[in-house]
């Protein structure tokens, strides 16, 4: 089965800005015969009893549709932080976001330890420009507390028409008092790839997240860098810092661009479609030139697939700080009347069999950001390793 038909995603630690989702419309097609024939009678009665109590006794009248949707939303959300039910509006927003544009503040958020945590603030977004950082804990939106059990609600509240205000309250590690940010929502244009020659014949490629076009965009970037260089690149720094993840297919395509052969990622799940192995095809676009991959706490999911695969194949040295540690795959399954459910269907593993979940990728060469914001110490270290062609040695002797 092709990657596109499978429609599986490596989604950043519950990020729901839609940057990391594809439709997955065929995932459960033809599997109705595997569903249980009947809901156990006692459980069905319990659900009916609760619904009736709420309808008759709750202080405010609640219509049936709202109650049923709330029951479904709670059922799915209780499975894990990354599974969720999407109503018509949420599903439509997800599909719009997949196209590469949405209106909001540019935050990637996730659930960790019962809190909603900022995974990353997108480049040039209102959140990034205001000073929101990876690791900040979101407390409230417009004065209303957020709930880590309903991360989709939080993201929905962060969204809105361009130019409309939103007030965020966050807590920063090491800070005693909450921080308040007054932001104006903006149209977020999702450009996933930035590149430049940082020195003659040495390229730099930054991926902000993984969308459906990221794989092809990386290929275009490498050819453009080669043209600017006037010949083959002598080395590359691949920057995945603050990249919360995205489409699994794109992560595989990016990894494949640098490998001649071998396993990229494997996944295990209950259904046949949830168990798969993605292999590299011949054709290293850098022809073996050294690579350094930059990561940090904001690197998650699909970013960890790329870093882990290149690390396991000894194709690149990983530089920076440990990654987030999100090693599960979500599948988006369309339902009737424009709704959908996103379920965790697999756990994935690096080529050596490592599980990233709650572990993350440990860099070969630790590199912390320096005190001077104008100096990028991890980037300087990565470039040094690539230029001196000490990638293999650094992997063995960090």
VOPAGU-2260 file (C-alpha; in pm, 1 decimal, decimal comma):
REM VOPAGU-2260
SITE   aa  ch    i         X         Y         Z
SITE  UNK   A    0       0,0       0,0       0,0
SITE  UNK   A    1     134,9     343,7     -88,2
SITE  UNK   A    2     217,4     603,5     173,0
SITE  UNK   A    3     -51,1     840,0      41,3
SITE  UNK   A    4    -325,9     577,9      67,3
SITE  UNK   A    5    -214,9     480,9     415,6
SITE  UNK   A    6    -249,7     841,0     523,5
SITE  UNK   A    7     -65,4     787,5     849,0
SITE  UNK   A    8      78,6    1083,5    1032,3
SITE  UNK   A    9     348,4    1148,2    1283,3
SITE  UNK   A   10     181,4    1429,3    1468,2
SITE  UNK   A   11     380,6    1660,4    1717,9
SITE  UNK   A   12     283,1    1568,2    2083,2
SITE  UNK   A   13     -77,2    1660,6    2034,0
SITE  UNK   A   14     -12,7    1968,3    1822,1
SITE  UNK   A   15    -334,5    2068,7    1659,5
SITE  UNK   A   16    -253,3    2366,0    1442,7
SITE  UNK   A   17    -309,1    2128,7    1154,7
SITE  UNK   A   18      46,6    2172,0    1028,5
SITE  UNK   A   19     105,1    1807,8    1089,0
SITE  UNK   A   20    -209,5    1643,5     958,6
SITE  UNK   A   21    -324,2    1472,3     642,9
SITE  UNK   A   22    -666,8    1335,8     566,3
SITE  UNK   A   23    -616,2     960,0     594,7
SITE  UNK   A   24    -951,6     899,6     428,6
SITE  UNK   A   25    -895,0     535,2     339,3
SITE  UNK   A   26    -750,6     413,8     666,5
SITE  UNK   A   27   -1046,1     214,2     793,2
SITE  UNK   A   28   -1224,6     154,8     464,7
SITE  UNK   A   29   -1376,3    -193,8     443,9
SITE  UNK   A   30   -1325,1    -281,9     809,1
SITE  UNK   A   31   -1682,2    -264,4     936,3
SITE  UNK   A   32   -1688,6    -642,3     975,7
SITE  UNK   A   33   -1422,4    -617,0    1248,0
SITE  UNK   A   34   -1634,3    -401,4    1478,9
SITE  UNK   A   35   -1807,9    -556,6    1780,7
SITE  UNK   A   36   -2167,0    -649,1    1695,1
SITE  UNK   A   37   -2319,8    -512,4    2014,5
SITE  UNK   A   38   -2227,3    -275,5    2292,2
SITE  UNK   A   39   -2241,9    -470,3    2623,2
SITE  UNK   A   40   -2589,7    -420,3    2770,2
SITE  UNK   A   41   -2477,5    -292,4    3110,8
SITE  UNK   A   42   -2247,0     -29,5    2958,5
SITE  UNK   A   43   -2518,4      80,8    2718,1
SITE  UNK   A   44   -2760,9     116,8    3007,1
SITE  UNK   A   45   -2506,0     316,5    3209,2
SITE  UNK   A   46   -2452,5     558,4    2920,9
SITE  UNK   A   47   -2828,5     597,0    2875,9
SITE  UNK   A   48   -2876,0     657,7    3248,7
SITE  UNK   A   49   -2613,0     932,3    3258,3
SITE  UNK   A   50   -2752,4    1101,2    2948,7
SITE  UNK   A   51   -3101,7    1096,4    3096,3
SITE  UNK   A   52   -2981,7    1234,4    3430,6
SITE  UNK   A   53   -2802,7    1521,5    3259,2
SITE  UNK   A   54   -3102,6    1600,2    3039,3
SITE  UNK   A   55   -3346,6    1602,0    3328,7
SITE  UNK   A   56   -3143,5    1728,7    3623,6
SITE  UNK   A   57   -2868,0    1957,7    3491,8
SITE  UNK   A   58   -2921,8    2320,4    3588,3
SITE  UNK   A   59   -2943,1    2430,9    3222,5
SITE  UNK   A   60   -3123,1    2254,4    2942,1
SITE  UNK   A   61   -2882,6    2072,2    2707,9
SITE  UNK   A   62   -2984,6    1946,3    2364,4
SITE  UNK   A   63   -2923,8    1587,9    2255,6
SITE  UNK   A   64   -2665,1    1668,2    1987,2
SITE  UNK   A   65   -2445,7    1858,0    2231,1
SITE  UNK   A   66   -2464,0    1576,3    2485,7
SITE  UNK   A   67   -2376,4    1305,3    2235,6
SITE  UNK   A   68   -2085,0    1505,5    2090,9
SITE  UNK   A   69   -1956,2    1573,8    2442,8
SITE  UNK   A   70   -1972,2    1203,1    2524,4
SITE  UNK   A   71   -1782,0    1113,6    2207,5
SITE  UNK   A   72   -1524,6    1388,3    2261,6
SITE  UNK   A   73   -1461,7    1275,5    2618,7
SITE  UNK   A   74   -1437,3     909,5    2519,4
SITE  UNK   A   75   -1170,8     975,5    2256,3
SITE  UNK   A   76    -979,1    1236,9    2456,6
SITE  UNK   A   77    -950,8     997,5    2750,9
SITE  UNK   A   78    -749,8     751,7    2539,6
SITE  UNK   A   79    -432,0     963,8    2518,7
SITE  UNK   A   80    -334,4    1329,5    2468,4
SITE  UNK   A   81    -300,6    1284,4    2091,6
SITE  UNK   A   82    -639,4    1133,2    2003,7
SITE  UNK   A   83    -936,5    1362,2    1950,7
SITE  UNK   A   84   -1280,9    1401,4    1799,7
SITE  UNK   A   85   -1329,4    1684,4    1549,5
SITE  UNK   A   86   -1661,6    1844,1    1472,6
SITE  UNK   A   87   -1738,0    1997,5    1132,4
SITE  UNK   A   88   -1563,1    2325,2    1206,5
SITE  UNK   A   89   -1253,6    2165,6    1360,1
SITE  UNK   A   90   -1216,2    1918,2    1076,4
SITE  UNK   A   91   -1257,4    2194,3     818,7
SITE  UNK   A   92    -990,0    2398,9     996,3
SITE  UNK   A   93    -756,8    2100,5     993,5
SITE  UNK   A   94    -800,1    2058,4     619,5
SITE  UNK   A   95    -739,8    2428,8     561,3
SITE  UNK   A   96    -427,1    2414,9     774,8
SITE  UNK   A   97    -294,0    2123,4     575,5
SITE  UNK   A   98    -296,0    2349,7     271,1
SITE  UNK   A   99     -38,7    2570,7     442,3
SITE  UNK   A  100    -233,9    2871,6     566,3
SITE  UNK   A  101    -446,3    2951,4     868,1
SITE  UNK   A  102    -529,6    3242,3    1098,3
SITE  UNK   A  103    -396,5    3241,5    1453,5
SITE  UNK   A  104     -93,3    3326,2    1663,0
SITE  UNK   A  105     147,2    3060,9    1529,1
SITE  UNK   A  106     177,2    2838,3    1835,6
SITE  UNK   A  107     234,1    2463,6    1834,6
SITE  UNK   A  108     107,0    2327,5    2165,6
SITE  UNK   A  109      89,4    1987,0    2325,2
SITE  UNK   A  110     -16,7    1809,7    2641,8
SITE  UNK   A  111     250,0    1704,9    2892,4
SITE  UNK   A  112     214,1    1615,9    3261,2
SITE  UNK   A  113    -142,5    1743,0    3268,8
SITE  UNK   A  114     -50,2    2084,1    3128,4
SITE  UNK   A  115     -66,2    2251,2    2789,1
SITE  UNK   A  116     291,4    2324,9    2687,0
SITE  UNK   A  117     424,6    2535,5    2401,0
SITE  UNK   A  118     616,1    2304,1    2169,4
SITE  UNK   A  119     729,2    2588,2    1947,7
SITE  UNK   A  120     636,0    2933,3    1823,4
SITE  UNK   A  121     655,2    2952,9    1445,9
SITE  UNK   A  122     905,6    3181,1    1279,8
SITE  UNK   A  123     777,0    3537,8    1227,0
SITE  UNK   A  124     445,9    3454,8    1396,2
SITE  UNK   A  125     276,0    3691,4    1644,7
SITE  UNK   A  126     366,3    3452,2    1926,6
SITE  UNK   A  127     734,3    3430,8    1830,2
SITE  UNK   A  128     765,1    3806,6    1777,5
SITE  UNK   A  129     605,9    3869,8    2118,9
SITE  UNK   A  130     859,1    3644,3    2291,8
SITE  UNK   A  131     666,3    3322,7    2358,9
SITE  UNK   A  132     914,5    3035,9    2396,4
SITE  UNK   A  133     922,6    2659,7    2365,1
SITE  UNK   A  134     851,2    2506,4    2705,8
SITE  UNK   A  135     622,7    2787,2    2826,4
SITE  UNK   A  136     310,5    2652,0    2996,4
SITE  UNK   A  137     -18,7    2798,5    2872,5
SITE  UNK   A  138    -249,5    2885,1    3162,6
SITE  UNK   A  139    -535,8    3073,9    3001,8
SITE  UNK   A  140    -666,8    3224,2    2678,3
SITE  UNK   A  141    -857,4    3551,2    2712,4
SITE  UNK   A  142    -879,3    3495,0    3086,3
SITE  UNK   A  143   -1038,1    3149,5    3055,6
SITE  UNK   A  144    -832,0    2856,3    3191,5
SITE  UNK   A  145    -718,3    2592,5    2944,2
SITE  UNK   A  146    -770,9    2220,6    2995,1
SITE  UNK   A  147    -498,2    1972,8    2896,1
SITE  UNK   A  148    -768,3    1709,4    2847,4
SITE  UNK   A  149    -922,1    1914,3    2566,8
SITE  UNK   A  150    -630,7    2054,7    2368,8
SITE  UNK   A  151    -848,5    2098,1    2060,1
SITE  UNK   A  152   -1062,2    2348,3    2247,7
SITE  UNK   A  153    -750,7    2547,8    2334,7
SITE  UNK   A  154    -633,9    2558,9    1974,3
SITE  UNK   A  155    -981,7    2657,7    1859,5
SITE  UNK   A  156    -968,1    2952,4    2099,7
SITE  UNK   A  157    -624,6    3052,7    1972,2
SITE  UNK   A  158    -762,7    3069,9    1618,7
SITE  UNK   A  159    -969,2    3358,3    1487,9
SITE  UNK   A  160   -1001,5    3620,9    1220,1
SITE  UNK   A  161    -682,8    3810,4    1125,4
SITE  UNK   A  162    -640,8    4128,7    1327,6
SITE  UNK   A  163    -852,3    4015,6    1621,8
SITE  UNK   A  164    -687,0    4031,6    1967,8
SITE  UNK   A  165    -617,5    3742,4    2201,9
SITE  UNK   A  166    -461,5    3748,4    2547,1
SITE  UNK   A  167    -240,0    3459,6    2660,2
SITE  UNK   A  168    -123,1    3390,0    3014,1
SITE  UNK   A  169     180,3    3162,7    3044,0
SITE  UNK   A  170     421,8    3040,3    3307,7
SITE  UNK   A  171     789,5    3012,8    3219,1
SITE  UNK   A  172    1026,5    2766,6    3381,5
SITE  UNK   A  173    1226,5    2950,0    3644,6
SITE  UNK   A  174     983,6    3242,1    3663,2
SITE  UNK   A  175     770,8    3314,7    3968,1
SITE  UNK   A  176     498,2    3528,1    3811,2
SITE  UNK   A  177     274,6    3446,0    3512,8
SITE  UNK   A  178     349,7    3625,3    3187,9
SITE  UNK   A  179      76,5    3799,2    2990,4
SITE  UNK   A  180      94,0    3843,5    2612,1
SITE  UNK   A  181    -146,6    4060,6    2414,2
SITE  UNK   A  182    -137,1    3935,6    2054,5
SITE  UNK   A  183    -314,6    4012,5    1730,7
SITE  UNK   A  184    -404,1    3709,0    1525,5
SITE  UNK   A  185    -257,1    3703,3    1176,3
SITE  UNK   A  186    -264,2    3496,5     861,8
SITE  UNK   A  187       2,0    3234,0     916,5
SITE  UNK   A  188     156,0    3130,8     587,3
SITE  UNK   A  189     317,7    2797,4     639,6
SITE  UNK   A  190     646,1    2788,2     452,9
SITE  UNK   A  191     818,5    2479,2     580,8
SITE  UNK   A  192    1165,4    2511,0     423,2
SITE  UNK   A  193    1425,2    2788,9     441,2
SITE  UNK   A  194    1774,3    2754,9     298,0
SITE  UNK   A  195    2094,6    2946,5     233,9
SITE  UNK   A  196    2465,0    2904,4     177,1
SITE  UNK   A  197    2615,8    2986,2     514,8
SITE  UNK   A  198    2966,4    2952,7     371,6
SITE  UNK   A  199    3091,4    2874,5      21,2
SITE  UNK   A  200    2976,3    2519,9     -66,3
SITE  UNK   A  201    2819,6    2464,9     278,4
SITE  UNK   A  202    2442,4    2464,3     290,7
SITE  UNK   A  203    2190,4    2533,4     564,1
SITE  UNK   A  204    1833,1    2402,9     546,4
SITE  UNK   A  205    1576,8    2475,5     817,4
SITE  UNK   A  206    1246,4    2288,5     840,4
SITE  UNK   A  207     979,0    2455,3    1053,0
SITE  UNK   A  208     744,2    2154,4    1030,8
SITE  UNK   A  209     654,0    1872,5     791,1
SITE  UNK   A  210     370,2    1937,7     547,3
SITE  UNK   A  211     264,7    1748,8     237,6
SITE  UNK   A  212     511,0    1946,8      23,5
SITE  UNK   A  213     812,9    1941,0     255,2
SITE  UNK   A  214     982,7    1644,6      88,9
SITE  UNK   A  215     973,7    1797,0    -257,6
SITE  UNK   A  216    1063,0    2140,5    -118,0
SITE  UNK   A  217    1377,1    2000,0      45,6
SITE  UNK   A  218    1479,3    1845,0    -285,2
SITE  UNK   A  219    1430,3    2180,4    -459,2
SITE  UNK   A  220    1629,7    2354,6    -184,5
SITE  UNK   A  221    1923,7    2116,7    -225,3
SITE  UNK   A  222    1933,8    2169,0    -601,5
SITE  UNK   A  223    1909,8    2546,1    -552,7
SITE  UNK   A  224    2197,6    2538,4    -302,6
SITE  UNK   A  225    2406,4    2334,7    -542,8
SITE  UNK   A  226    2339,4    2588,6    -816,3
SITE  UNK   A  227    2431,6    2878,5    -586,2
SITE  UNK   A  228    2746,6    2695,8    -484,1
SITE  UNK   A  229    2849,4    2631,8    -842,2
SITE  UNK   A  230    2892,4    2262,4    -777,2
SITE  UNK   A  231    2824,1    1982,8    -525,9
SITE  UNK   A  232    2785,2    2085,7    -164,1
SITE  UNK   A  233    3071,5    2003,3      70,9
SITE  UNK   A  234    2838,1    1966,3     366,2
SITE  UNK   A  235    2496,0    2050,8     508,1
SITE  UNK   A  236    2343,0    2163,4     837,0
SITE  UNK   A  237    1982,8    2042,8     866,5
SITE  UNK   A  238    1805,0    2249,6    1132,9
SITE  UNK   A  239    1508,7    2076,9    1300,1
SITE  UNK   A  240    1502,0    2289,9    1614,2
SITE  UNK   A  241    1151,9    2384,6    1730,7
SITE  UNK   A  242    1006,7    2165,7    1455,4
SITE  UNK   A  243     701,0    2000,3    1615,8
SITE  UNK   A  244     655,5    1733,8    1348,8
SITE  UNK   A  245     394,0    1677,0    1082,6
SITE  UNK   A  246     313,3    1441,7     799,9
SITE  UNK   A  247     487,5    1107,3     828,3
SITE  UNK   A  248     526,5    1072,9     451,8
SITE  UNK   A  249     719,1    1400,3     444,1
SITE  UNK   A  250     955,7    1287,3     719,8
SITE  UNK   A  251    1027,8     971,3     523,6
SITE  UNK   A  252    1086,2    1167,1     201,4
SITE  UNK   A  253    1329,1    1406,8     371,6
SITE  UNK   A  254    1524,0    1118,8     524,9
SITE  UNK   A  255    1525,4     932,2     194,8
SITE  UNK   A  256    1692,0    1231,1      27,0
SITE  UNK   A  257    2009,8    1159,5     223,7
SITE  UNK   A  258    2019,0     778,5     225,7
SITE  UNK   A  259    2111,8     525,4     -40,4
SITE  UNK   A  260    1928,4     238,7     127,4
SITE  UNK   A  261    1798,8     103,7     454,2
SITE  UNK   A  262    1506,3     128,5     691,6
SITE  UNK   A  263    1378,0     477,6     772,9
SITE  UNK   A  264    1109,9     399,3    1030,3
SITE  UNK   A  265     890,1     110,3    1137,0
SITE  UNK   A  266     557,7     111,7    1318,0
SITE  UNK   A  267     356,3    -138,0    1517,0
SITE  UNK   A  268     -18,4    -127,8    1577,7
SITE  UNK   A  269    -323,6    -349,9    1609,2
SITE  UNK   A  270    -449,8    -321,2    1251,6
SITE  UNK   A  271    -262,6    -434,5     942,7
SITE  UNK   A  272    -248,5     -80,1     805,0
SITE  UNK   A  273     -90,4      37,4    1130,7
SITE  UNK   A  274     206,5    -198,1    1091,4
SITE  UNK   A  275     454,9     -89,2     829,6
SITE  UNK   A  276     818,6     -33,0     738,4
SITE  UNK   A  277     938,0     256,3     523,2
SITE  UNK   A  278    1259,3     195,9     330,3
SITE  UNK   A  279    1494,6     437,0     157,1
SITE  UNK   A  280    1538,4     423,2    -219,1
SITE  UNK   A  281    1874,6     459,9    -392,3
SITE  UNK   A  282    1990,7     817,0    -443,7
SITE  UNK   A  283    2169,9    1031,0    -184,2
SITE  UNK   A  284    2124,6    1389,4    -307,2
SITE  UNK   A  285    2440,2    1496,9    -122,8
SITE  UNK   A  286    2650,1    1205,9    -254,4
SITE  UNK   A  287    2779,0    1128,1      93,5
SITE  UNK   A  288    2873,8    1484,2     195,4
SITE  UNK   A  289    2869,1    1522,6     576,0
SITE  UNK   A  290    2550,4    1630,1     751,9
SITE  UNK   A  291    2484,6    1774,0    1096,4
SITE  UNK   A  292    2128,2    1773,8    1229,0
SITE  UNK   A  293    2032,8    2040,5    1484,5
SITE  UNK   A  294    1765,4    1948,5    1742,3
SITE  UNK   A  295    1630,0    2075,4    2072,8
SITE  UNK   A  296    1340,6    2027,3    2313,3
SITE  UNK   A  297    1104,0    2169,1    2051,4
SITE  UNK   A  298    1194,6    1896,4    1798,6
SITE  UNK   A  299     921,1    1633,0    1807,2
SITE  UNK   A  300     756,7    1347,4    1622,9
SITE  UNK   A  301     844,1    1365,7    1250,5
SITE  UNK   A  302    1158,5    1562,2    1339,2
SITE  UNK   A  303    1261,7    1277,8    1565,4
SITE  UNK   A  304    1200,0    1026,3    1286,9
SITE  UNK   A  305    1444,0    1212,3    1059,9
SITE  UNK   A  306    1706,7    1269,9    1328,5
SITE  UNK   A  307    1680,3     914,3    1459,2
SITE  UNK   A  308    1708,1     752,4    1116,5
SITE  UNK   A  309    2008,0     959,9    1006,7
SITE  UNK   A  310    2170,5     896,7    1343,7
SITE  UNK   A  311    2112,6     519,5    1333,6
SITE  UNK   A  312    2252,2     495,2     980,4
SITE  UNK   A  313    2559,6     697,8    1083,1
SITE  UNK   A  314    2470,3     937,1     804,8
SITE  UNK   A  315    2466,2    1248,5    1022,7
SITE  UNK   A  316    2580,4    1378,4    1357,9
SITE  UNK   A  317    2298,6    1506,2    1579,5
SITE  UNK   A  318    2383,4    1828,7    1762,5
SITE  UNK   A  319    2191,7    2018,1    2029,9
SITE  UNK   A  320    1975,4    1917,6    2326,7
SITE  UNK   A  321    1747,2    1613,1    2378,7
SITE  UNK   A  322    1426,7    1614,4    2175,4
SITE  UNK   A  323    1067,9    1609,1    2300,1
SITE  UNK   A  324     996,7    1235,6    2280,8
SITE  UNK   A  325     673,5    1172,7    2091,0
SITE  UNK   A  326     675,5     835,8    1918,5
SITE  UNK   A  327     319,7     759,0    1815,2
SITE  UNK   A  328     132,1     783,0    1486,8
SITE  UNK   A  329    -214,4     932,2    1451,1
SITE  UNK   A  330    -461,1     853,7    1173,3
SITE  UNK   A  331    -739,1    1095,6    1080,7
SITE  UNK   A  332   -1060,5     909,9     996,4
SITE  UNK   A  333   -1345,6    1103,7     832,1
SITE  UNK   A  334   -1691,9    1041,9     974,4
SITE  UNK   A  335   -2038,4    1134,6     853,1
SITE  UNK   A  336   -2157,4    1493,8     812,0
SITE  UNK   A  337   -1811,3    1645,2     780,2
SITE  UNK   A  338   -1673,1    1524,5    1111,6
SITE  UNK   A  339   -1366,8    1314,0    1188,7
SITE  UNK   A  340   -1179,2    1132,5    1461,5
SITE  UNK   A  341    -802,7    1132,8    1507,6
SITE  UNK   A  342    -678,0     816,1    1676,4
SITE  UNK   A  343    -337,5     695,2    1780,5
SITE  UNK   A  344    -296,8     382,5    1570,3
SITE  UNK   A  345      75,1     297,6    1587,7
SITE  UNK   A  346     395,3     343,6    1779,3
SITE  UNK   A  347     701,3     398,3    1564,4
SITE  UNK   A  348    1063,3     294,0    1601,0
SITE  UNK   A  349    1395,0     411,2    1459,4
SITE  UNK   A  350    1591,6     177,4    1229,3
SITE  UNK   A  351    1780,2      31,7    1526,6
SITE  UNK   A  352    1453,3     -47,1    1702,4
SITE  UNK   A  353    1456,4     243,8    1947,9
SITE  UNK   A  354    1126,5     380,7    2070,2
SITE  UNK   A  355    1127,2     759,5    2078,5
SITE  UNK   A  356     814,6     782,5    2293,9
SITE  UNK   A  357     893,2     966,0    2618,9
SITE  UNK   A  358    1261,7     907,7    2544,0
SITE  UNK   A  359    1343,0    1143,7    2260,3
SITE  UNK   A  360    1664,3    1155,7    2061,5
SITE  UNK   A  361    1985,4    1212,3    2255,6
SITE  UNK   A  362    2229,2    1427,9    2055,7
SITE  UNK   A  363    2571,1    1289,2    1968,1
SITE  UNK   A  364    2718,8    1629,9    2047,3
SITE  UNK   A  365    2546,9    1832,2    2323,1
SITE  UNK   A  366    2523,8    2202,2    2242,0
SITE  UNK   A  367    2332,2    2457,4    2447,9
SITE  UNK   A  368    2234,1    2801,1    2320,4
SITE  UNK   A  369    2479,7    3066,1    2432,9
SITE  UNK   A  370    2397,3    3371,1    2647,5
SITE  UNK   A  371    2429,4    3603,4    2348,3
SITE  UNK   A  372    2106,2    3589,8    2148,5
SITE  UNK   A  373    2290,2    3713,1    1839,5
SITE  UNK   A  374    2521,6    3411,2    1840,3
SITE  UNK   A  375    2394,9    3063,5    1753,1
SITE  UNK   A  376    2639,9    2838,6    1935,5
SITE  UNK   A  377    2477,7    2505,8    1830,1
SITE  UNK   A  378    2481,2    2613,4    1463,6
SITE  UNK   A  379    2845,6    2715,2    1489,6
SITE  UNK   A  380    2930,7    2378,1    1643,4
SITE  UNK   A  381    2737,6    2188,8    1376,4
SITE  UNK   A  382    2908,5    2378,3    1095,5
SITE  UNK   A  383    3248,6    2315,1    1252,2
SITE  UNK   A  384    3183,7    1939,9    1259,0
SITE  UNK   A  385    3067,2    1939,1     897,3
SITE  UNK   A  386    3357,9    2151,8     771,3
SITE  UNK   A  387    3623,2    1941,4     943,5
SITE  UNK   A  388    3446,5    1625,9     821,5
SITE  UNK   A  389    3447,3    1493,1    1176,5
SITE  UNK   A  390    3088,1    1374,7    1165,0
SITE  UNK   A  391    3165,7    1004,3    1206,2
SITE  UNK   A  392    3421,4    1066,9    1479,9
SITE  UNK   A  393    3182,2    1297,2    1666,8
SITE  UNK   A  394    2914,1    1028,7    1661,2
SITE  UNK   A  395    3151,4     782,9    1827,4
SITE  UNK   A  396    3321,0    1026,3    2064,6
SITE  UNK   A  397    3082,0    1305,2    2161,2
